[in-house]
Amino acid sequence: MSSPFEVIEVGGIPFAATNLERATDWVVNDRREGAGTGVSVRLSNSYCVSAAHSDRDYSAVLKGPGVNFADGTPVSWVMRLIGGTADHVGVRPVRGPSFFEATLDKGRRYSLRHHFVGTTEETLNLLTDRVEELYPGIKVAGTYAPPFAAFSKEFVDDIITKIDPTSPDIVWVGLGAPKQDFVTKAIADRTDYVAVGVGAAFDFLAGTVSEAPSFVQNSGFEWLYRLVSEPKRLWRRYLFGNSTFIRLASRDIRKVFGRLGGRA
């Protein structure tokens, strides 16, 4: 399925100019209509832009088939600033955990089937119990916590072997970026499922990791809340990733205002 959204590049990565409601409607309606083609959906934040800058393979994934939604205020803010048309004022973050829950909720009316891949069996059990409590009638086709391993063809083979018998409409992959984005691309290339990388959404909804309050989410500083919550795991990502993103975004902004200045 092809994306109906305009594209705005941030740091060389194409992002869909949209918002949470339009993004979820697009995925749900596509599965409801039985499009029959696989698609990779990436919830990409400033760290993803930074990582792609130094990793050609990852950059190729984010620039390839599928769609990137802006998972975070910093990316969506830059998109609105450099978009160049009034329509881009409506660009808003498509936050991974929010996209996950909104799609689960909307998909119920069409009996969409969901498969959860990632994290641990314990967390997946908690997650399944929680979504069935929050969204009565939800169709959880299956869950799978793959063994810890680097991305490889064999790793993806194992996942597809587990999910194929459950006939899902949407496969949710919570393995962390960039790994989950390589996995969703491989799943979409080889199946007719929508494969979505959702990062920590499983842990948030299962209650195994603390989620930032809504006012922090909307402030653009959710990354700081997560850094304080998990400093040992995330300090390197945010220290180096944020500085690279600021440099790349500043370059994009200067280009736009340079063109505007040249027209004056």
C-alpha positions in Angstrom: 0.0 0.0 0.0 1.3 3.4 -0.9 1.2 6.3 1.6 -1.3 9.1 0.8 0.7 11.6 2.8 2.9 14.5 1.7 6.5 14.0 2.7 8.9 16.4 4.5 12.5 15.5 4.9 14.3 16.0 8.2 18.0 15.2 8.3 17.5 13.5 4.9 14.8 11.1 6.2 11.3 11.4 4.6 8.5 11.8 7.1 4.7 11.6 6.5 3.1 15.0 7.0 0.2 13.9 9.2 -1.1 13.4 12.7 -2.1 10.6 15.0 -5.8 10.4 13.8 -5.0 10.4 10.1 -2.2 7.9 10.6 -4.3 5.4 12.5 -7.2 5.8 10.1 -5.0 5.0 7.2 -3.6 1.8 8.6 -7.0 0.6 9.9 -8.8 1.3 6.7 -6.2 -0.3 4.6 -6.4 -3.6 6.6 -10.2 -3.4 6.6 -10.2 -3.2 2.9 -7.8 -6.1 2.6 -5.1 -4.4 0.6 -3.1 -7.7 0.4 0.4 -6.1 0.4 2.9 -5.9 3.2 4.0 -2.5 4.5 6.6 -1.4 7.0 5.5 1.4 9.4 8.3 3.1 11.3 7.6 5.3 14.4 10.8 7.3 14.0 12.2 9.9 16.4 15.2 12.2 16.6 17.4 9.3 17.6 16.4 7.4 14.4 17.4 10.4 12.3 20.7 10.6 14.0 21.4 6.8 13.8 20.6 6.8 10.1 23.1 9.6 9.5 25.9 7.3 10.6 24.5 3.9 9.3 24.0 3.6 5.6 22.0 0.4 5.9 19.6 2.0 8.4 19.3 5.1 6.2 18.4 2.9 3.3 15.6 1.2 5.3 14.1 4.6 6.4 14.3 5.9 2.9 12.9 2.8 1.3 9.4 1.4 1.0 7.0 2.0 3.8 6.3 5.1 5.9 8.0 7.0 8.7 5.8 8.8 11.2 7.3 11.4 13.4 7.4 9.8 16.9 8.2 12.9 19.0 7.8 16.6 19.3 11.3 17.6 18.0 10.8 16.0 14.6 7.3 17.2 14.1 8.3 20.7 15.2 11.1 20.8 12.6 8.6 19.5 10.0 6.2 22.3 10.6 8.9 24.9 10.5 10.4 23.8 7.2 7.3 22.4 5.5 6.5 25.5 3.6 2.7 25.3 3.2 -0.2 26.1 5.4 -1.2 22.4 5.4 1.9 21.5 7.3 0.6 23.5 10.3 -1.5 20.4 11.0 1.5 18.1 11.3 1.7 16.6 14.8 3.6 13.8 16.5 2.5 10.3 15.9 3.8 9.0 19.2 4.4 5.2 19.1 2.5 4.2 22.3 -0.4 6.4 21.3 -0.5 5.0 17.8 -0.4 1.5 19.2 -3.4 2.0 21.5 -5.4 4.1 19.0 -5.0 1.4 16.3 -5.9 -1.4 18.7 -9.0 0.6 19.6 -10.2 1.5 16.1 -9.3 -1.9 14.7 -11.9 -3.6 17.0 -14.8 -2.5 14.8 -13.3 -4.4 11.9 -12.1 -7.4 14.0 -8.5 -6.8 13.0 -6.1 -9.4 14.3 -2.9 -8.3 16.1 0.3 -10.2 16.8 2.9 -8.8 19.3 6.6 -9.6 18.8 9.3 -8.6 21.2 10.3 -8.0 24.8 9.8 -11.0 27.2 7.1 -13.7 27.6 6.2 -12.2 31.0 5.7 -8.7 29.6 3.7 -10.1 26.6 1.4 -11.9 29.0 0.9 -8.7 31.0 0.4 -6.8 27.8 -2.2 -9.2 26.5 -4.2 -9.1 29.7 -4.1 -5.3 29.7 -5.2 -4.8 26.1 -8.0 -7.3 26.6 -9.1 -5.3 29.7 -8.9 -1.9 28.0 -10.3 -3.0 24.6 -13.0 -5.6 25.0 -13.3 -7.7 21.8 -9.7 -7.1 20.7 -8.3 -9.9 18.6 -4.9 -10.9 19.8 -3.8 -13.5 17.3 -0.6 -14.3 19.1 2.5 -13.2 20.9 6.2 -14.1 20.5 9.3 -13.1 22.5 12.2 -14.1 20.2 15.5 -15.0 21.7 18.0 -12.2 22.0 20.1 -12.1 18.8 21.4 -9.8 16.2 19.3 -9.0 13.1 19.7 -11.7 10.5 17.8 -13.7 7.9 17.6 -16.6 10.4 16.2 -14.2 13.1 13.4 -13.0 10.8 12.8 -16.6 9.5 12.1 -17.6 13.1 9.7 -14.7 13.7 7.7 -15.3 10.5 7.5 -19.0 11.2 5.8 -18.1 14.5 3.4 -15.4 13.2 2.3 -17.0 9.9 0.0 -19.6 11.4 -1.9 -16.9 13.4 -2.9 -14.9 10.2 -2.5 -11.4 11.7 -3.5 -8.2 10.0 -1.0 -6.2 11.9 2.3 -7.3 13.5 3.6 -5.1 16.2 7.4 -5.3 16.8 8.9 -4.0 20.0 12.6 -4.6 19.7 13.9 -1.1 19.8 15.3 1.0 17.0 17.1 0.5 14.7 16.7 -3.3 15.0 12.9 -3.3 14.9 12.9 -1.3 11.7 15.1 -3.8 9.9 12.7 -6.5 11.1 9.5 -4.7 10.0 11.0 -4.2 6.6 11.8 -7.9 6.3 8.4 -8.9 7.4 6.7 -6.5 5.0 8.9 -7.7 2.1 8.0 -11.3 2.7 4.3 -11.2 3.8 1.1 -9.3 3.3 1.0 -7.9 6.9 1.4 -4.4 8.2 4.5 -4.5 10.4 4.9 -1.7 12.9 7.9 -0.9 15.0 6.7 0.5 18.3 9.7 0.6 20.7 8.8 0.7 24.3 5.0 0.7 23.8 4.6 -2.9 25.0 6.5 -2.1 28.3 4.5 1.1 28.9 1.1 -0.5 28.4 2.1 -3.7 30.3 3.2 -1.5 33.2 6.8 -2.8 33.3 8.3 0.6 32.5 7.1 4.0 33.7 5.5 6.2 31.0 6.0 9.9 31.0 2.9 12.0 32.1 1.0 13.5 29.2 2.2 17.1 29.9 5.8 15.8 29.6 4.9 13.9 26.4 3.5 17.1 24.9 6.4 19.3 26.0 9.0 17.7 23.8 11.0 16.5 26.8 9.8 12.9 27.0 13.4 11.9 26.1 14.6 13.6 29.3 12.0 11.7 31.4 13.1 8.4 29.9 16.8 9.3 30.4 16.2 9.9 34.1 14.1 6.7 34.3 16.7 4.5 32.5 20.1 6.3 32.6 22.4 3.3 32.2 20.6 2.1 29.1 19.8 5.5 27.4 22.5 8.0 28.3 24.7 7.3 25.2 21.7 7.4 22.9 20.4 10.7 24.0 23.8 12.4 24.6 25.1 11.7 21.1 21.9 11.3 19.3 20.3 14.6 20.3 23.4 16.6 19.5 23.6 15.0 16.0 19.8 15.6 15.4 20.2 19.3 16.4 23.0 19.7 13.9 21.1 18.0 11.1 17.8 19.9 11.9 19.6 23.2 12.1 21.1 22.6 8.6 17.6 21.9 7.2 16.2 25.1 8.9 19.1 27.2 7.6 18.5 26.0 4.0 14.8 26.9 4.2 15.4 30.4 5.6 18.3 30.9 3.2 15.9 30.3 0.3 13.3 32.6 1.8 16.0 35.3 2.3 17.1 34.9 -1.3 13.5 35.7 -2.5 13.3 38.9 -0.5 
